């Protein structure tokens, strides 16, 4: 599961365009009187006596909320906010960082931030979408830690599995319920729709096959597009992904000795593992068509929201148009 986590959350050195807004604007939108209710993807219904204005949570989810104009009071992740380029275009000056290492969350700082709601992700354990309910949501060290944090504020969980379009829909529904301006969401959806249409055209024009992979000292792991929500979204748009042959959920794992069997005209390379220079030191993968043609591009773990996905779809369309079939 370690590499699943790495690939799903790799975002270092990848710039996404987006929108930001002030905490004051978000708080004003959240000040509506009356109860607030949201049923999450685990079937848990959270009900508060007012719409929560103070939200905290996992970087991967709060960055999507920020794209819609919801500024969190606190966030945590596997790296610091300043080193996570998904936040680069966003105003994080009012966000308290309470954790920059996976599973390490400063409970005292989080408590001091006084969140009214905490948002998190959960990942399935197989292609059927099974959720292991004996394990914590993603980003928490263990169940005990999650239970402790749930005493600070209720937790809403979004499933990061299946169809990427569905994840975007649920993330957008959460943002809207928290007060994201309707005009901002509508504009983002319009841009996303245009980017999706353009990606479909680029896939049709180029006809290249794409391989999404992660590499390290142990070998190469090739993602199975149908098991990754974002990759599945691109595949549904028309992008042709190489299908790895080794069995397993999400990954097809190749030893370095067998890495020469990896096909595809274009490699999307996960930013947290080996980069091009390291690949070139491995004779088997260095001899593959994509590497020889220097058709290697970043694989971004962009947020599953309209803004982030529009940005990466536009980038991916450019990769496709700038590549050629080499196999």
C-alpha positions in Angstrom: 0.0 0.0 0.0 3.0 2.3 0.5 3.4 2.9 -3.2 -0.4 3.4 -3.7 -0.2 6.2 -1.1 2.9 7.7 -2.9 1.3 7.7 -6.3 -2.0 9.0 -5.2 -0.5 11.9 -3.3 2.6 12.9 -5.4 2.4 16.6 -6.1 5.9 18.0 -5.3 7.2 20.3 -7.9 4.0 20.4 -9.9 2.3 23.8 -10.3 -1.5 24.1 -10.6 -3.4 27.2 -11.4 -6.3 28.2 -9.3 -8.4 30.7 -7.4 -8.1 31.9 -3.9 -10.2 34.0 -1.6 -10.0 35.4 1.9 -11.0 33.7 5.1 -13.3 36.6 5.7 -15.2 35.8 2.5 -15.5 32.2 3.5 -16.6 33.0 7.0 -19.2 35.5 5.8 -20.7 32.8 3.5 -20.7 30.4 6.3 -22.5 32.6 8.7 -26.0 31.6 7.5 -28.3 30.7 10.4 -29.9 27.3 10.6 -28.6 23.7 10.7 -26.0 22.2 8.4 -26.0 18.6 7.4 -23.7 16.5 5.2 -23.6 12.8 4.6 -20.1 11.6 3.7 -19.0 8.7 1.6 -18.8 6.3 4.5 -22.5 6.9 5.1 -21.9 9.1 8.2 -24.2 12.1 8.6 -22.8 15.1 10.3 -25.3 17.7 11.6 -24.4 21.0 13.1 -26.6 23.9 14.3 -24.9 26.2 11.7 -22.8 25.9 8.6 -19.2 25.4 9.7 -17.0 28.4 9.0 -13.8 26.9 10.5 -12.7 23.8 8.6 -9.5 21.8 9.0 -8.2 18.7 7.2 -5.9 16.8 5.0 -3.9 18.9 2.5 -5.2 16.9 -0.5 -8.8 17.8 0.3 -8.5 21.3 1.7 -6.6 22.4 -1.4 -9.6 21.5 -3.5 -11.9 23.4 -1.1 -9.5 26.4 -1.4 -9.9 26.3 -5.2 -13.6 27.0 -4.6 -13.0 29.8 -2.1 -13.1 27.9 1.2 -10.0 28.8 3.3 -9.3 26.3 6.1 -8.1 27.3 9.5 -5.6 24.3 9.7 -4.2 21.6 7.5 -1.8 18.7 7.5 -0.2 16.3 5.1 2.9 14.3 4.1 4.9 17.4 3.4 4.8 21.1 4.4 2.5 23.5 2.6 5.4 25.6 1.3 6.8 22.5 -0.4 3.4 21.4 -1.9 3.0 23.2 -5.2 -0.7 22.6 -5.2 -0.9 25.5 -2.8 1.4 27.7 -4.8 -1.3 29.9 -6.3 -3.4 30.0 -3.1 -3.2 32.3 -0.2 -2.2 30.1 2.8 -1.2 33.0 5.1 -4.2 32.2 7.4 -3.8 28.4 7.3 -2.2 26.9 10.4 0.0 23.9 9.5 -0.4 21.2 12.1 1.5 18.4 10.4 4.1 18.1 7.6 4.9 14.4 8.0 2.5 11.5 7.3 0.5 10.6 10.4 2.2 13.3 12.6 -0.5 15.8 13.6 0.0 18.4 16.4 -3.1 17.8 18.4 -2.6 20.9 20.6 -2.2 23.2 17.5 -5.2 21.7 15.9 -7.2 22.2 19.0 -6.1 25.8 19.2 -7.2 26.4 15.7 -10.8 25.6 16.9 -12.1 23.8 13.8 -15.8 23.2 13.6 -15.4 20.5 10.9 -12.5 18.2 9.8 -12.3 16.8 6.3 -10.5 13.7 5.2 -10.0 11.1 2.4 -10.3 7.4 2.4 -8.9 5.0 -0.2 -10.3 1.6 -1.2 -8.3 -1.5 -0.8 -9.3 -3.3 -4.0 -10.9 -2.7 -7.5 -14.4 -3.4 -6.0 -14.0 -0.2 -3.9 -13.8 -2.1 -0.5 -13.1 0.1 2.5 -11.3 -1.4 5.4 -13.2 0.0 8.3 -10.7 -1.3 10.8 -8.2 1.3 9.4 -8.2 5.1 9.9 -9.0 7.6 7.2 -6.0 8.5 5.1 -3.5 10.9 6.8 -4.2 9.7 10.3 -1.5 7.6 12.0 -3.9 5.1 13.5 -7.5 4.7 14.7 -6.6 6.0 18.1 -5.3 9.3 16.7 -8.4 9.7 14.5 -10.7 9.0 17.5 -8.8 11.7 19.5 -9.1 14.2 16.7 -12.8 13.4 16.1 -13.4 14.7 19.7 -12.1 18.2 18.5 -14.6 18.3 15.6 -16.7 15.9 13.5 -15.0 14.3 10.5 -16.4 14.2 7.0 -14.8 11.7 4.7 -14.6 11.7 0.9 -13.8 8.4 -1.0 -10.8 8.6 -3.3 -11.8 5.7 -5.5 -13.7 4.7 -8.6 -14.7 7.2 -11.2 -12.8 10.5 -10.9 -15.9 12.4 -12.1 -17.8 11.1 -9.1 -15.0 12.2 -6.7 -15.1 15.7 -8.3 -18.8 15.8 -7.9 -18.7 14.8 -4.2 -15.8 17.2 -3.5 -17.8 20.0 -5.2 -20.9 19.1 -3.2 -18.9 19.4 0.0 -17.5 22.8 -1.0 -20.9 24.1 -2.0 -22.4 23.0 1.3 -19.6 24.9 3.1 -20.5 28.1 1.2 -18.5 28.1 -2.0 -19.9 30.8 -4.2 -22.2 29.4 -6.9 -20.7 31.7 -9.6 -17.1 30.5 -8.7 -18.1 26.9 -8.9 -20.0 27.5 -12.2 -17.1 29.3 -13.8 -14.7 26.5 -12.6 -17.0 23.8 -14.1 -17.1 25.7 -17.4 -13.3 25.8 -17.6 -13.1 22.2 -16.7 -15.6 21.1 -19.4 -13.6 23.0 -22.0 -10.3 21.4 -20.8 -11.9 18.0 -20.9 -13.1 18.5 -24.4 -9.7 19.7 -25.5 -8.0 16.6 -23.8 -10.4 14.3 -25.7 -9.4 16.1 -29.0 -5.7 15.8 -28.1 -6.0 12.1 -27.4 -7.8 11.5 -30.7 -5.3 13.5 -32.6 -2.1 12.1 -31.1 -3.2 8.4 -30.7 -0.2 7.9 -28.3 -0.3 5.4 -25.5 0.4 6.8 -22.0 2.1 5.0 -19.1 1.8 6.4 -15.5 4.5 5.0 -13.3 6.5 5.3 -10.1 10.1 4.2 -9.8 12.5 3.7 -7.0 15.4 1.4 -5.9 13.0 -1.6 -5.8 11.8 -1.3 -9.4 9.0 0.3 -11.4 5.3 0.3 -10.5 2.9 1.0 -13.3 -0.5 2.4 -12.4 -3.7 0.7 -13.6 -5.8 3.5 -14.9 -9.1 2.0 -13.9 -8.0 1.9 -10.2 -6.9 5.6 -10.0 -9.8 8.1 -10.0 -7.9 10.8 -12.0 -6.3 8.4 -14.5 -9.7 6.8 -15.0 -11.1 10.2 -15.7 -8.5 10.8 -18.4 -9.1 7.3 -19.8 -12.8 8.0 -20.0 -12.0 11.1 -21.9 -10.1 9.1 -24.4 -6.5 8.8 -23.3 -5.1 5.4 -24.1 -3.2 4.0 -21.1 -0.8 1.1 -21.2 -2.1 -1.9 -19.2 0.5 -3.5 -17.0 0.4 -7.3 -16.9 1.4 -8.1 -13.3 -1.5 -8.9 -11.0 -2.6 -6.6 -8.2 -4.8 -3.7 -7.3 -3.7 -0.3 -8.6 -0.2 -1.3 -9.5 1.6 -3.7 -11.9 5.0 -4.1 -10.2 8.1 -4.7 -12.3 11.6 -5.5 -11.1 14.4 -3.6 -12.7 15.3 -6.7 -14.6 11.8 -6.8 -16.2 11.3 -3.0 -16.6 12.1 -3.3 -20.3 8.6 -5.0 -20.7 6.9 -1.7 -19.9 5.2 -0.2 -23.0 3.7 3.1 -23.9 4.8 6.0 -26.0 4.7 8.6 -23.2 5.7 8.2 -19.6 3.9 10.2 -16.8 6.5 10.0 -14.0 5.5 10.3 -10.4 7.4 13.2 -8.8 8.1 11.5 -5.5 10.3 8.7 -6.9 13.1 8.4 -9.5 13.2 11.1 -12.1 14.6 11.0 -15.7 18.2 11.0 -14.6 17.8 8.0 -12.4 15.8 6.1 -15.1 18.6 6.6 -17.5 20.9 4.8 -15.1 18.8 1.7 -15.4 19.6 -0.1 -18.7 16.3 -1.9 -19.0 14.0 1.0 -18.8 16.5 3.3 -20.5 16.0 1.1 -23.6 12.2 1.6 -23.7 10.8 3.6 -26.5 9.4 6.4 -24.4 12.6 7.0 -22.6 14.7 6.9 -25.8 12.3 9.4 -27.3 12.6 11.6 -24.2 8.8 11.6 -23.9 8.7 11.8 -20.1 6.4 14.2 -18.3 5.2 14.8 -14.7 2.4 12.8 -13.3 0.5 15.2 -11.1 -1.7 14.2 -8.2 -3.9 17.1 -8.8 -6.9 17.7 -6.6 -10.1 16.2 -7.7 -11.9 19.5 -8.2 -12.9 21.4 -11.3 -10.0 24.0 -11.1 -7.2 21.5 -10.4 -8.3 19.0 -13.0 -8.8 21.7 -15.7 -5.2 22.7 -15.1 -3.8 19.2 -15.4 -6.0 18.2 -18.3 -4.7 21.2 -20.2 -1.1 20.2 -19.3 -1.8 16.6 -20.3 -3.3 17.7 -23.6 -0.1 19.6 -24.3 2.0 16.5 -23.5 0.0 14.4 -26.0 0.1 16.9 -28.8 3.9 17.3 -28.3 4.5 13.5 -28.5 4.5 10.9 -31.2 4.0 7.2 -31.5 7.3 5.5 -31.0 6.3 1.8 -30.6 
